[in-house]
Amino acid sequence: MSPVLRVTAVDRDATPPGVPHRVSLGLAELVVAARLAGDVPLPVGADGGPVGGDRMSDRLAGTPQGKARELVARELARADDEGPDGGRASLAAQGLLDDAGELEPGVTVALQTLAGGPLSMVLDVAAVRRAGEVRLRSWFGARPELVAQLSTGAALDFELAWYDPRLWVPQLTRAVTVEPWVPEPAPLMLPDYVSLPSELLAGSDKAHRERRTDLLEPMVAAHLGAVRMGELRQVRPADSEETLALLRTLGGACRGRLRLLTTRRDRAERPAVSAWLLFDDGWHELRPGRGATSVLRRRDARDLGLFTLPLVEGLTEDPAVEGGS
């Protein structure tokens, strides 16, 4: 049975609109803080279980699986260590525990909001760099007057932040602002708007994955006239050369991607998913179009926050929320 989390009231003056609160926590400190906050569930599967669908050992980039499990086990042992090297002592050293051993109220409310706020979001960002893939995962919980955010990369370090909902747009923009790594030759540019048959997009993706790009030309010929591109108010059918160049760019020049999953815990609604692709010229939203088509739209990093702002601003429910992460 999911625990019932009652989020206590927060003084808005304690969280000024222009100053997000941030604390850096290792896995051990995060686990101890969650226990002290009322045994709230964490979105990371620190024990390798299904919690949040995210196994910490799988996120340790460049670390052999056996070594990764050892690192996670070591951190969990620190969470249970009551000595000077344990997670509790580390929290105290950061000033996050009072003299009675109670967790700092802001951290407590942030963790409770993360686990039980009526609005939940999970953001995954991945970007290609010369040394490999850079990854970021952020979990959000939101309720009236407060947003909590827990973020991590490919390591065992976390940032816990909490802030006024009026800061939602700049804070989400901060998370998704990625400068694409642009190798030689010159950067490739995509049109502001592209509409193409979903079958063609899927076929092109498969051809690139299987290194059968020789199949692209017959695919283009079979869908001639079905691809449209240009600026929003000047969309036109693409010719065969333009369509072929588009497919080659989509299949061979993607520098990263993001996915934002949005869920209302207090309503029986289907989760909403936003998916963007990163190219040399920035972010492009990928979404279903009319009929069996897919649409690519050029986006600014700020747009993701603007599109989801009404969800954050629309939270007026009672802060007593049933549910976990």
KAMO-V187668 format. One record per pair of residues at least 12 apart in sequence whose C-alpha atoms are under 6 Angstrom apart, sorted by the first residue. I is the first residue (numbers start at 1). J is the second residue. Records with the same first field share a line. If there is no record, write none. Layout:
BEGIN
I=J ; J
END
This chain:
BEGIN
2=323 ; 324
4=322
5=116 ; 321
6=320
7=319
17=164
20=162 ; 163
21=161 ; 162
22=160 ; 161
23=159 ; 160
24=158 ; 159
25=158
26=157 ; 158
27=156
28=75 ; 76 ; 78 ; 79 ; 87
29=87
32=79
37=108
43=325
57=69
59=154
60=154 ; 155
61=154
110=148 ; 162
113=141
114=140 ; 141 ; 148
115=324 ; 325
116=321 ; 323 ; 324
117=141 ; 142 ; 143
118=143 ; 264 ; 265 ; 266
119=141 ; 142 ; 264
120=140 ; 141 ; 262 ; 263
121=139 ; 140 ; 261 ; 262
122=138 ; 139 ; 260 ; 261
123=137 ; 138 ; 259 ; 260
124=136 ; 137 ; 258 ; 259
125=257 ; 258
126=256 ; 257
127=255 ; 256
128=255 ; 256
129=181
135=153
136=152 ; 153
137=151 ; 152
138=150 ; 151
143=315
144=315 ; 316
145=164
146=163 ; 164 ; 165
147=162 ; 163 ; 165
148=161 ; 162
149=161
169=305
172=305
173=301 ; 302
177=301
180=280
182=280
187=280
188=280
189=281
191=230
192=230 ; 231 ; 297 ; 298
193=229 ; 230 ; 231 ; 296 ; 297
194=228 ; 229 ; 295 ; 296
195=227 ; 228 ; 294 ; 295
196=227 ; 293 ; 294
197=292 ; 293
198=292 ; 293 ; 294
205=251
208=251
225=237
254=278 ; 279
255=278 ; 279
256=277 ; 278
257=276 ; 277 ; 278
258=275 ; 276
259=274 ; 275
260=273 ; 274
261=273
283=299
284=296 ; 297 ; 298 ; 299
285=297
END
